[in-house]
Amino acid sequence: MSVDVTISGIFAGIVGTILGFPFDTVKTKMQTNKNKYNSMRTTFYKVAVEEGLKNGFYRGIGSPLVSLTFLNMLNFSSYDFF
């Protein structure tokens, strides 16, 4: 098992979660409040203005960040091994 593959998996988990989490937040807000958030652009704008970038888009990222980083590390390592 290669160390650089493991590090690549960790990096992929961190970057993928950080980049994808705001989209999941927007998707969830659109699903739960269809009257207020009717398009993706509007939802991004309203969340950024009303809640701020940090609280609006990244609140609750801790658990997915840890679990998806571990999952990607495990996937990359097992693919390299087998």
PyMOL Python script that loads the backbone (N, CA, C, O; Angstrom):
from pymol import cmd

cmd.read_pdbstr("""\
ATOM      1  N   MET A   1       0.852  -1.176   0.000  1.00  0.00           N
ATOM      2  CA  MET A   1       0.000   0.000   0.000  1.00  0.00           C
ATOM      3  C   MET A   1       0.895   1.235   0.000  1.00  0.00           C
ATOM      4  O   MET A   1       1.824   1.344   0.801  1.00  0.00           O
ATOM      5  N   SER A   2       0.611   2.137  -0.884  1.00  0.00           N
ATOM      6  CA  SER A   2       1.428   3.330  -1.063  1.00  0.00           C
ATOM      7  C   SER A   2       0.923   4.479  -0.184  1.00  0.00           C
ATOM      8  O   SER A   2      -0.280   4.713  -0.067  1.00  0.00           O
ATOM      9  N   VAL A   3       1.866   5.179   0.424  1.00  0.00           N
ATOM     10  CA  VAL A   3       1.518   6.296   1.301  1.00  0.00           C
ATOM     11  C   VAL A   3       0.941   7.452   0.498  1.00  0.00           C
ATOM     12  O   VAL A   3       0.019   8.127   0.957  1.00  0.00           O
ATOM     13  N   ASP A   4       1.478   7.688  -0.703  1.00  0.00           N
ATOM     14  CA  ASP A   4       0.973   8.812  -1.488  1.00  0.00           C
ATOM     15  C   ASP A   4      -0.450   8.577  -1.970  1.00  0.00           C
ATOM     16  O   ASP A   4      -1.189   9.539  -2.177  1.00  0.00           O
ATOM     17  N   VAL A   5      -0.851   7.338  -2.152  1.00  0.00           N
ATOM     18  CA  VAL A   5      -2.243   7.050  -2.504  1.00  0.00           C
ATOM     19  C   VAL A   5      -3.155   7.342  -1.315  1.00  0.00           C
ATOM     20  O   VAL A   5      -4.251   7.876  -1.487  1.00  0.00           O
ATOM     21  N   THR A   6      -2.711   6.998  -0.128  1.00  0.00           N
ATOM     22  CA  THR A   6      -3.481   7.288   1.081  1.00  0.00           C
ATOM     23  C   THR A   6      -3.630   8.798   1.278  1.00  0.00           C
ATOM     24  O   THR A   6      -4.713   9.283   1.607  1.00  0.00           O
ATOM     25  N   ILE A   7      -2.548   9.528   1.078  1.00  0.00           N
ATOM     26  CA  ILE A   7      -2.601  10.986   1.200  1.00  0.00           C
ATOM     27  C   ILE A   7      -3.509  11.581   0.128  1.00  0.00           C
ATOM     28  O   ILE A   7      -4.233  12.540   0.393  1.00  0.00           O
ATOM     29  N   SER A   8      -3.476  11.024  -1.068  1.00  0.00           N
ATOM     30  CA  SER A   8      -4.363  11.488  -2.137  1.00  0.00           C
ATOM     31  C   SER A   8      -5.823  11.269  -1.769  1.00  0.00           C
ATOM     32  O   SER A   8      -6.665  12.120  -2.054  1.00  0.00           O
ATOM     33  N   GLY A   9      -6.131  10.145  -1.143  1.00  0.00           N
ATOM     34  CA  GLY A   9      -7.493   9.874  -0.691  1.00  0.00           C
ATOM     35  C   GLY A   9      -7.949  10.846   0.373  1.00  0.00           C
ATOM     36  O   GLY A   9      -9.090  11.309   0.356  1.00  0.00           O
ATOM     37  N   ILE A  10      -7.059  11.156   1.298  1.00  0.00           N
ATOM     38  CA  ILE A  10      -7.382  12.137   2.341  1.00  0.00           C
ATOM     39  C   ILE A  10      -7.650  13.501   1.709  1.00  0.00           C
ATOM     40  O   ILE A  10      -8.631  14.166   2.042  1.00  0.00           O
ATOM     41  N   PHE A  11      -6.774  13.909   0.800  1.00  0.00           N
ATOM     42  CA  PHE A  11      -6.926  15.202   0.131  1.00  0.00           C
ATOM     43  C   PHE A  11      -8.224  15.245  -0.678  1.00  0.00           C
ATOM     44  O   PHE A  11      -8.928  16.255  -0.665  1.00  0.00           O
ATOM     45  N   ALA A  12      -8.540  14.163  -1.375  1.00  0.00           N
ATOM     46  CA  ALA A  12      -9.782  14.116  -2.159  1.00  0.00           C
ATOM     47  C   ALA A  12     -11.007  14.224  -1.266  1.00  0.00           C
ATOM     48  O   ALA A  12     -11.982  14.886  -1.622  1.00  0.00           O
ATOM     49  N   GLY A  13     -10.963  13.577  -0.112  1.00  0.00           N
ATOM     50  CA  GLY A  13     -12.085  13.661   0.821  1.00  0.00           C
ATOM     51  C   GLY A  13     -12.290  15.058   1.357  1.00  0.00           C
ATOM     52  O   GLY A  13     -13.422  15.530   1.458  1.00  0.00           O
ATOM     53  N   ILE A  14     -11.199  15.724   1.704  1.00  0.00           N
ATOM     54  CA  ILE A  14     -11.294  17.080   2.255  1.00  0.00           C
ATOM     55  C   ILE A  14     -11.784  18.059   1.190  1.00  0.00           C
ATOM     56  O   ILE A  14     -12.728  18.815   1.424  1.00  0.00           O
ATOM     57  N   VAL A  15     -11.143  18.045   0.024  1.00  0.00           N
ATOM     58  CA  VAL A  15     -11.502  18.997  -1.033  1.00  0.00           C
ATOM     59  C   VAL A  15     -12.920  18.742  -1.541  1.00  0.00           C
ATOM     60  O   VAL A  15     -13.690  19.681  -1.744  1.00  0.00           O
ATOM     61  N   GLY A  16     -13.260  17.479  -1.744  1.00  0.00           N
ATOM     62  CA  GLY A  16     -14.601  17.153  -2.227  1.00  0.00           C
ATOM     63  C   GLY A  16     -15.693  17.587  -1.270  1.00  0.00           C
ATOM     64  O   GLY A  16     -16.744  18.067  -1.694  1.00  0.00           O
ATOM     65  N   THR A  17     -15.451  17.422   0.003  1.00  0.00           N
ATOM     66  CA  THR A  17     -16.442  17.830   1.001  1.00  0.00           C
ATOM     67  C   THR A  17     -16.557  19.347   1.076  1.00  0.00           C
ATOM     68  O   THR A  17     -17.663  19.886   1.134  1.00  0.00           O
ATOM     69  N   ILE A  18     -15.432  20.030   1.076  1.00  0.00           N
ATOM     70  CA  ILE A  18     -15.456  21.493   1.169  1.00  0.00           C
ATOM     71  C   ILE A  18     -16.125  22.112  -0.060  1.00  0.00           C
ATOM     72  O   ILE A  18     -16.864  23.088   0.068  1.00  0.00           O
ATOM     73  N   LEU A  19     -15.876  21.562  -1.234  1.00  0.00           N
ATOM     74  CA  LEU A  19     -16.485  22.103  -2.447  1.00  0.00           C
ATOM     75  C   LEU A  19     -17.949  21.695  -2.610  1.00  0.00           C
ATOM     76  O   LEU A  19     -18.750  22.467  -3.136  1.00  0.00           O
ATOM     77  N   GLY A  20     -18.299  20.503  -2.170  1.00  0.00           N
ATOM     78  CA  GLY A  20     -19.651  20.000  -2.387  1.00  0.00           C
ATOM     79  C   GLY A  20     -20.663  20.362  -1.316  1.00  0.00           C
ATOM     80  O   GLY A  20     -21.866  20.368  -1.576  1.00  0.00           O
ATOM     81  N   PHE A  21     -20.191  20.663  -0.119  1.00  0.00           N
ATOM     82  CA  PHE A  21     -21.101  20.917   1.001  1.00  0.00           C
ATOM     83  C   PHE A  21     -22.048  22.091   0.763  1.00  0.00           C
ATOM     84  O   PHE A  21     -23.228  21.975   1.093  1.00  0.00           O
ATOM     85  N   PRO A  22     -21.589  23.225   0.202  1.00  0.00           N
ATOM     86  CA  PRO A  22     -22.543  24.312  -0.070  1.00  0.00           C
ATOM     87  C   PRO A  22     -23.663  23.911  -1.031  1.00  0.00           C
ATOM     88  O   PRO A  22     -24.795  24.374  -0.889  1.00  0.00           O
ATOM     89  N   PHE A  23     -23.360  23.063  -1.997  1.00  0.00           N
ATOM     90  CA  PHE A  23     -24.396  22.607  -2.924  1.00  0.00           C
ATOM     91  C   PHE A  23     -25.424  21.728  -2.218  1.00  0.00           C
ATOM     92  O   PHE A  23     -26.616  21.807  -2.518  1.00  0.00           O
ATOM     93  N   ASP A  24     -24.974  20.894  -1.284  1.00  0.00           N
ATOM     94  CA  ASP A  24     -25.911  20.087  -0.499  1.00  0.00           C
ATOM     95  C   ASP A  24     -26.786  20.970   0.385  1.00  0.00           C
ATOM     96  O   ASP A  24     -27.974  20.701   0.561  1.00  0.00           O
ATOM     97  N   THR A  25     -26.195  22.018   0.935  1.00  0.00           N
ATOM     98  CA  THR A  25     -26.958  22.954   1.761  1.00  0.00           C
ATOM     99  C   THR A  25     -28.046  23.636   0.945  1.00  0.00           C
ATOM    100  O   THR A  25     -29.193  23.734   1.380  1.00  0.00           O
ATOM    101  N   VAL A  26     -27.675  24.108  -0.244  1.00  0.00           N
ATOM    102  CA  VAL A  26     -28.638  24.774  -1.127  1.00  0.00           C
ATOM    103  C   VAL A  26     -29.738  23.805  -1.542  1.00  0.00           C
ATOM    104  O   VAL A  26     -30.916  24.164  -1.546  1.00  0.00           O
ATOM    105  N   LYS A  27     -29.361  22.588  -1.886  1.00  0.00           N
ATOM    106  CA  LYS A  27     -30.345  21.579  -2.283  1.00  0.00           C
ATOM    107  C   LYS A  27     -31.344  21.307  -1.162  1.00  0.00           C
ATOM    108  O   LYS A  27     -32.549  21.222  -1.397  1.00  0.00           O
ATOM    109  N   THR A  28     -30.832  21.174   0.050  1.00  0.00           N
ATOM    110  CA  THR A  28     -31.704  20.899   1.191  1.00  0.00           C
ATOM    111  C   THR A  28     -32.638  22.063   1.471  1.00  0.00           C
ATOM    112  O   THR A  28     -33.820  21.857   1.747  1.00  0.00           O
ATOM    113  N   LYS A  29     -32.122  23.280   1.402  1.00  0.00           N
ATOM    114  CA  LYS A  29     -32.968  24.456   1.631  1.00  0.00           C
ATOM    115  C   LYS A  29     -34.050  24.571   0.563  1.00  0.00           C
ATOM    116  O   LYS A  29     -35.180  24.952   0.865  1.00  0.00           O
ATOM    117  N   MET A  30     -33.713  24.247  -0.678  1.00  0.00           N
ATOM    118  CA  MET A  30     -34.705  24.300  -1.753  1.00  0.00           C
ATOM    119  C   MET A  30     -35.778  23.234  -1.568  1.00  0.00           C
ATOM    120  O   MET A  30     -36.940  23.470  -1.898  1.00  0.00           O
ATOM    121  N   GLN A  31     -35.413  22.069  -1.049  1.00  0.00           N
ATOM    122  CA  GLN A  31     -36.370  20.995  -0.841  1.00  0.00           C
ATOM    123  C   GLN A  31     -37.297  21.266   0.339  1.00  0.00           C
ATOM    124  O   GLN A  31     -38.459  20.860   0.320  1.00  0.00           O
ATOM    125  N   THR A  32     -36.797  21.944   1.355  1.00  0.00           N
ATOM    126  CA  THR A  32     -37.589  22.132   2.565  1.00  0.00           C
ATOM    127  C   THR A  32     -38.431  23.406   2.566  1.00  0.00           C
ATOM    128  O   THR A  32     -39.397  23.503   3.324  1.00  0.00           O
ATOM    129  N   ASN A  33     -38.080  24.386   1.728  1.00  0.00           N
ATOM    130  CA  ASN A  33     -38.831  25.634   1.703  1.00  0.00           C
ATOM    131  C   ASN A  33     -38.980  26.103   0.255  1.00  0.00           C
ATOM    132  O   ASN A  33     -38.280  27.014  -0.187  1.00  0.00           O
ATOM    133  N   LYS A  34     -39.882  25.485  -0.461  1.00  0.00           N
ATOM    134  CA  LYS A  34     -40.044  25.764  -1.893  1.00  0.00           C
ATOM    135  C   LYS A  34     -40.587  27.155  -2.166  1.00  0.00           C
ATOM    136  O   LYS A  34     -40.364  27.692  -3.251  1.00  0.00           O
ATOM    137  N   ASN A  35     -41.290  27.751  -1.220  1.00  0.00           N
ATOM    138  CA  ASN A  35     -41.835  29.094  -1.427  1.00  0.00           C
ATOM    139  C   ASN A  35     -40.761  30.163  -1.376  1.00  0.00           C
ATOM    140  O   ASN A  35     -40.795  31.114  -2.158  1.00  0.00           O
ATOM    141  N   LYS A  36     -39.813  30.022  -0.472  1.00  0.00           N
ATOM    142  CA  LYS A  36     -38.773  31.031  -0.302  1.00  0.00           C
ATOM    143  C   LYS A  36     -37.628  30.852  -1.295  1.00  0.00           C
ATOM    144  O   LYS A  36     -37.094  31.829  -1.821  1.00  0.00           O
ATOM    145  N   TYR A  37     -37.256  29.605  -1.545  1.00  0.00           N
ATOM    146  CA  TYR A  37     -36.117  29.307  -2.415  1.00  0.00           C
ATOM    147  C   TYR A  37     -36.616  28.602  -3.679  1.00  0.00           C
ATOM    148  O   TYR A  37     -36.858  27.395  -3.672  1.00  0.00           O
ATOM    149  N   ASN A  38     -36.766  29.365  -4.757  1.00  0.00           N
ATOM    150  CA  ASN A  38     -37.343  28.775  -5.958  1.00  0.00           C
ATOM    151  C   ASN A  38     -36.327  28.488  -7.053  1.00  0.00           C
ATOM    152  O   ASN A  38     -36.664  27.827  -8.035  1.00  0.00           O
ATOM    153  N   SER A  39     -35.094  28.965  -6.914  1.00  0.00           N
ATOM    154  CA  SER A  39     -34.057  28.623  -7.886  1.00  0.00           C
ATOM    155  C   SER A  39     -32.718  28.521  -7.163  1.00  0.00           C
ATOM    156  O   SER A  39     -32.557  29.023  -6.051  1.00  0.00           O
ATOM    157  N   MET A  40     -31.784  27.877  -7.799  1.00  0.00           N
ATOM    158  CA  MET A  40     -30.480  27.680  -7.188  1.00  0.00           C
ATOM    159  C   MET A  40     -29.759  29.020  -6.997  1.00  0.00           C
ATOM    160  O   MET A  40     -29.151  29.259  -5.954  1.00  0.00           O
ATOM    161  N   ARG A  41     -29.830  29.871  -7.986  1.00  0.00           N
ATOM    162  CA  ARG A  41     -29.179  31.180  -7.908  1.00  0.00           C
ATOM    163  C   ARG A  41     -29.760  32.016  -6.769  1.00  0.00           C
ATOM    164  O   ARG A  41     -29.022  32.629  -5.997  1.00  0.00           O
ATOM    165  N   THR A  42     -31.075  32.035  -6.674  1.00  0.00           N
ATOM    166  CA  THR A  42     -31.744  32.776  -5.603  1.00  0.00           C
ATOM    167  C   THR A  42     -31.377  32.219  -4.235  1.00  0.00           C
ATOM    168  O   THR A  42     -31.152  32.974  -3.288  1.00  0.00           O
ATOM    169  N   THR A  43     -31.318  30.922  -4.139  1.00  0.00           N
ATOM    170  CA  THR A  43     -30.988  30.282  -2.861  1.00  0.00           C
ATOM    171  C   THR A  43     -29.569  30.623  -2.430  1.00  0.00           C
ATOM    172  O   THR A  43     -29.344  30.973  -1.272  1.00  0.00           O
ATOM    173  N   PHE A  44     -28.603  30.524  -3.352  1.00  0.00           N
ATOM    174  CA  PHE A  44     -27.229  30.898  -3.016  1.00  0.00           C
ATOM    175  C   PHE A  44     -27.169  32.343  -2.529  1.00  0.00           C
ATOM    176  O   PHE A  44     -26.520  32.641  -1.527  1.00  0.00           O
ATOM    177  N   TYR A  45     -27.842  33.228  -3.235  1.00  0.00           N
ATOM    178  CA  TYR A  45     -27.818  34.645  -2.884  1.00  0.00           C
ATOM    179  C   TYR A  45     -28.453  34.896  -1.514  1.00  0.00           C
ATOM    180  O   TYR A  45     -27.875  35.585  -0.674  1.00  0.00           O
ATOM    181  N   LYS A  46     -29.635  34.340  -1.297  1.00  0.00           N
ATOM    182  CA  LYS A  46     -30.339  34.577  -0.027  1.00  0.00           C
ATOM    183  C   LYS A  46     -29.578  34.001   1.160  1.00  0.00           C
ATOM    184  O   LYS A  46     -29.509  34.630   2.215  1.00  0.00           O
ATOM    185  N   VAL A  47     -29.015  32.825   1.000  1.00  0.00           N
ATOM    186  CA  VAL A  47     -28.255  32.218   2.099  1.00  0.00           C
ATOM    187  C   VAL A  47     -27.013  33.058   2.395  1.00  0.00           C
ATOM    188  O   VAL A  47     -26.699  33.303   3.559  1.00  0.00           O
ATOM    189  N   ALA A  48     -26.315  33.495   1.370  1.00  0.00           N
ATOM    190  CA  ALA A  48     -25.110  34.304   1.572  1.00  0.00           C
ATOM    191  C   ALA A  48     -25.431  35.627   2.258  1.00  0.00           C
ATOM    192  O   ALA A  48     -24.696  36.058   3.146  1.00  0.00           O
ATOM    193  N   VAL A  49     -26.524  36.276   1.853  1.00  0.00           N
ATOM    194  CA  VAL A  49     -26.874  37.576   2.414  1.00  0.00           C
ATOM    195  C   VAL A  49     -27.462  37.439   3.816  1.00  0.00           C
ATOM    196  O   VAL A  49     -27.087  38.187   4.719  1.00  0.00           O
ATOM    197  N   GLU A  50     -28.381  36.489   4.005  1.00  0.00           N
ATOM    198  CA  GLU A  50     -29.090  36.372   5.274  1.00  0.00           C
ATOM    199  C   GLU A  50     -28.286  35.667   6.367  1.00  0.00           C
ATOM    200  O   GLU A  50     -28.379  36.038   7.537  1.00  0.00           O
ATOM    201  N   GLU A  51     -27.505  34.664   6.001  1.00  0.00           N
ATOM    202  CA  GLU A  51     -26.810  33.866   7.013  1.00  0.00           C
ATOM    203  C   GLU A  51     -25.298  34.035   6.989  1.00  0.00           C
ATOM    204  O   GLU A  51     -24.626  33.646   7.944  1.00  0.00           O
ATOM    205  N   GLY A  52     -24.752  34.599   5.935  1.00  0.00           N
ATOM    206  CA  GLY A  52     -23.305  34.739   5.795  1.00  0.00           C
ATOM    207  C   GLY A  52     -22.699  33.498   5.165  1.00  0.00           C
ATOM    208  O   GLY A  52     -23.327  32.440   5.121  1.00  0.00           O
ATOM    209  N   LEU A  53     -21.482  33.637   4.681  1.00  0.00           N
ATOM    210  CA  LEU A  53     -20.841  32.521   3.985  1.00  0.00           C
ATOM    211  C   LEU A  53     -20.499  31.368   4.918  1.00  0.00           C
ATOM    212  O   LEU A  53     -20.784  30.211   4.608  1.00  0.00           O
ATOM    213  N   LYS A  54     -19.891  31.676   6.054  1.00  0.00           N
ATOM    214  CA  LYS A  54     -19.456  30.610   6.962  1.00  0.00           C
ATOM    215  C   LYS A  54     -20.644  29.879   7.586  1.00  0.00           C
ATOM    216  O   LYS A  54     -20.729  28.654   7.501  1.00  0.00           O
ATOM    217  N   ASN A  55     -21.553  30.613   8.207  1.00  0.00           N
ATOM    218  CA  ASN A  55     -22.701  29.970   8.865  1.00  0.00           C
ATOM    219  C   ASN A  55     -23.713  29.437   7.866  1.00  0.00           C
ATOM    220  O   ASN A  55     -24.339  28.407   8.114  1.00  0.00           O
ATOM    221  N   GLY A  56     -23.881  30.109   6.759  1.00  0.00           N
ATOM    222  CA  GLY A  56     -24.889  29.700   5.805  1.00  0.00           C
ATOM    223  C   GLY A  56     -24.523  28.450   5.026  1.00  0.00           C
ATOM    224  O   GLY A  56     -25.367  27.582   4.803  1.00  0.00           O
ATOM    225  N   PHE A  57     -23.274  28.357   4.616  1.00  0.00           N
ATOM    226  CA  PHE A  57     -22.887  27.256   3.735  1.00  0.00           C
ATOM    227  C   PHE A  57     -22.084  26.150   4.414  1.00  0.00           C
ATOM    228  O   PHE A  57     -22.058  25.023   3.920  1.00  0.00           O
ATOM    229  N   TYR A  58     -21.431  26.447   5.529  1.00  0.00           N
ATOM    230  CA  TYR A  58     -20.550  25.452   6.126  1.00  0.00           C
ATOM    231  C   TYR A  58     -20.929  25.036   7.543  1.00  0.00           C
ATOM    232  O   TYR A  58     -20.145  24.357   8.206  1.00  0.00           O
ATOM    233  N   ARG A  59     -22.093  25.419   8.021  1.00  0.00           N
ATOM    234  CA  ARG A  59     -22.539  24.982   9.346  1.00  0.00           C
ATOM    235  C   ARG A  59     -22.817  23.481   9.295  1.00  0.00           C
ATOM    236  O   ARG A  59     -23.573  23.017   8.442  1.00  0.00           O
ATOM    237  N   GLY A  60     -22.218  22.738  10.189  1.00  0.00           N
ATOM    238  CA  GLY A  60     -22.437  21.298  10.251  1.00  0.00           C
ATOM    239  C   GLY A  60     -21.529  20.478   9.367  1.00  0.00           C
ATOM    240  O   GLY A  60     -21.835  19.317   9.092  1.00  0.00           O
ATOM    241  N   ILE A  61     -20.424  21.036   8.911  1.00  0.00           N
ATOM    242  CA  ILE A  61     -19.543  20.322   7.982  1.00  0.00           C
ATOM    243  C   ILE A  61     -18.622  19.327   8.690  1.00  0.00           C
ATOM    244  O   ILE A  61     -18.027  18.471   8.036  1.00  0.00           O
ATOM    245  N   GLY A  62     -18.496  19.425   9.999  1.00  0.00           N
ATOM    246  CA  GLY A  62     -17.529  18.604  10.736  1.00  0.00           C
ATOM    247  C   GLY A  62     -17.691  17.105  10.546  1.00  0.00           C
ATOM    248  O   GLY A  62     -16.732  16.413  10.206  1.00  0.00           O
ATOM    249  N   SER A  63     -18.885  16.607  10.762  1.00  0.00           N
ATOM    250  CA  SER A  63     -19.119  15.166  10.655  1.00  0.00           C
ATOM    251  C   SER A  63     -18.908  14.638   9.232  1.00  0.00           C
ATOM    252  O   SER A  63     -18.205  13.641   9.061  1.00  0.00           O
ATOM    253  N   PRO A  64     -19.487  15.267   8.211  1.00  0.00           N
ATOM    254  CA  PRO A  64     -19.213  14.779   6.851  1.00  0.00           C
ATOM    255  C   PRO A  64     -17.743  14.913   6.462  1.00  0.00           C
ATOM    256  O   PRO A  64     -17.221  14.088   5.713  1.00  0.00           O
ATOM    257  N   LEU A  65     -17.081  15.939   6.963  1.00  0.00           N
ATOM    258  CA  LEU A  65     -15.667  16.123   6.630  1.00  0.00           C
ATOM    259  C   LEU A  65     -14.834  14.960   7.149  1.00  0.00           C
ATOM    260  O   LEU A  65     -13.979  14.436   6.434  1.00  0.00           O
ATOM    261  N   VAL A  66     -15.077  14.560   8.376  1.00  0.00           N
ATOM    262  CA  VAL A  66     -14.328  13.434   8.956  1.00  0.00           C
ATOM    263  C   VAL A  66     -14.697  12.123   8.269  1.00  0.00           C
ATOM    264  O   VAL A  66     -13.814  11.361   7.874  1.00  0.00           O
ATOM    265  N   SER A  67     -15.982  11.859   8.126  1.00  0.00           N
ATOM    266  CA  SER A  67     -16.399  10.560   7.589  1.00  0.00           C
ATOM    267  C   SER A  67     -16.054  10.403   6.108  1.00  0.00           C
ATOM    268  O   SER A  67     -15.605   9.333   5.697  1.00  0.00           O
ATOM    269  N   LEU A  68     -16.251  11.435   5.308  1.00  0.00           N
ATOM    270  CA  LEU A  68     -15.943  11.320   3.878  1.00  0.00           C
ATOM    271  C   LEU A  68     -14.446  11.315   3.611  1.00  0.00           C
ATOM    272  O   LEU A  68     -13.991  10.713   2.638  1.00  0.00           O
ATOM    273  N   THR A  69     -13.676  11.979   4.466  1.00  0.00           N
ATOM    274  CA  THR A  69     -12.221  11.910   4.334  1.00  0.00           C
ATOM    275  C   THR A  69     -11.748  10.491   4.607  1.00  0.00           C
ATOM    276  O   THR A  69     -10.929   9.955   3.861  1.00  0.00           O
ATOM    277  N   PHE A  70     -12.256   9.883   5.662  1.00  0.00           N
ATOM    278  CA  PHE A  70     -11.897   8.502   5.978  1.00  0.00           C
ATOM    279  C   PHE A  70     -12.357   7.545   4.870  1.00  0.00           C
ATOM    280  O   PHE A  70     -11.616   6.641   4.484  1.00  0.00           O
ATOM    281  N   LEU A  71     -13.562   7.742   4.370  1.00  0.00           N
ATOM    282  CA  LEU A  71     -14.094   6.884   3.311  1.00  0.00           C
ATOM    283  C   LEU A  71     -13.249   6.974   2.046  1.00  0.00           C
ATOM    284  O   LEU A  71     -12.934   5.948   1.444  1.00  0.00           O
ATOM    285  N   ASN A  72     -12.878   8.177   1.635  1.00  0.00           N
ATOM    286  CA  ASN A  72     -12.042   8.328   0.443  1.00  0.00           C
ATOM    287  C   ASN A  72     -10.659   7.736   0.641  1.00  0.00           C
ATOM    288  O   ASN A  72     -10.105   7.129  -0.276  1.00  0.00           O
ATOM    289  N   MET A  73     -10.094   7.907   1.833  1.00  0.00           N
ATOM    290  CA  MET A  73      -8.803   7.310   2.124  1.00  0.00           C
ATOM    291  C   MET A  73      -8.884   5.786   2.008  1.00  0.00           C
ATOM    292  O   MET A  73      -7.998   5.146   1.441  1.00  0.00           O
ATOM    293  N   LEU A  74      -9.945   5.225   2.548  1.00  0.00           N
ATOM    294  CA  LEU A  74     -10.138   3.782   2.495  1.00  0.00           C
ATOM    295  C   LEU A  74     -10.353   3.297   1.060  1.00  0.00           C
ATOM    296  O   LEU A  74      -9.799   2.271   0.664  1.00  0.00           O
ATOM    297  N   ASN A  75     -11.148   4.023   0.285  1.00  0.00           N
ATOM    298  CA  ASN A  75     -11.385   3.651  -1.117  1.00  0.00           C
ATOM    299  C   ASN A  75     -10.104   3.704  -1.936  1.00  0.00           C
ATOM    300  O   ASN A  75      -9.787   2.754  -2.652  1.00  0.00           O
ATOM    301  N   PHE A  76      -9.371   4.793  -1.840  1.00  0.00           N
ATOM    302  CA  PHE A  76      -8.145   4.937  -2.613  1.00  0.00           C
ATOM    303  C   PHE A  76      -7.144   3.845  -2.233  1.00  0.00           C
ATOM    304  O   PHE A  76      -6.508   3.251  -3.105  1.00  0.00           O
ATOM    305  N   SER A  77      -7.006   3.583  -0.935  1.00  0.00           N
ATOM    306  CA  SER A  77      -6.051   2.586  -0.465  1.00  0.00           C
ATOM    307  C   SER A  77      -6.444   1.181  -0.901  1.00  0.00           C
ATOM    308  O   SER A  77      -5.589   0.401  -1.321  1.00  0.00           O
ATOM    309  N   SER A  78      -7.717   0.855  -0.807  1.00  0.00           N
ATOM    310  CA  SER A  78      -8.143  -0.489  -1.213  1.00  0.00           C
ATOM    311  C   SER A  78      -8.042  -0.685  -2.715  1.00  0.00           C
ATOM    312  O   SER A  78      -7.683  -1.773  -3.164  1.00  0.00           O
ATOM    313  N   TYR A  79      -8.347   0.333  -3.501  1.00  0.00           N
ATOM    314  CA  TYR A  79      -8.179   0.218  -4.955  1.00  0.00           C
ATOM    315  C   TYR A  79      -6.718   0.018  -5.313  1.00  0.00           C
ATOM    316  O   TYR A  79      -6.403  -0.752  -6.220  1.00  0.00           O
ATOM    317  N   ASP A  80      -5.820   0.703  -4.613  1.00  0.00           N
ATOM    318  CA  ASP A  80      -4.383   0.545  -4.854  1.00  0.00           C
ATOM    319  C   ASP A  80      -3.908  -0.844  -4.455  1.00  0.00           C
ATOM    320  O   ASP A  80      -3.078  -1.441  -5.140  1.00  0.00           O
ATOM    321  N   PHE A  81      -4.434  -1.357  -3.350  1.00  0.00           N
ATOM    322  CA  PHE A  81      -4.001  -2.666  -2.863  1.00  0.00           C
ATOM    323  C   PHE A  81      -4.464  -3.799  -3.783  1.00  0.00           C
ATOM    324  O   PHE A  81      -3.695  -4.709  -4.092  1.00  0.00           O
ATOM    325  N   PHE A  82      -5.719  -3.735  -4.213  1.00  0.00           N
ATOM    326  CA  PHE A  82      -6.263  -4.814  -5.019  1.00  0.00           C
ATOM    327  C   PHE A  82      -6.038  -4.577  -6.492  1.00  0.00           C
ATOM    328  O   PHE A  82      -6.438  -5.397  -7.318  1.00  0.00           O
TER     329      PHE A  82
END
""", "prot")
cmd.dss("prot")
cmd.show_as("cartoon", "prot")
cmd.util.cbc("prot")
cmd.orient("prot")
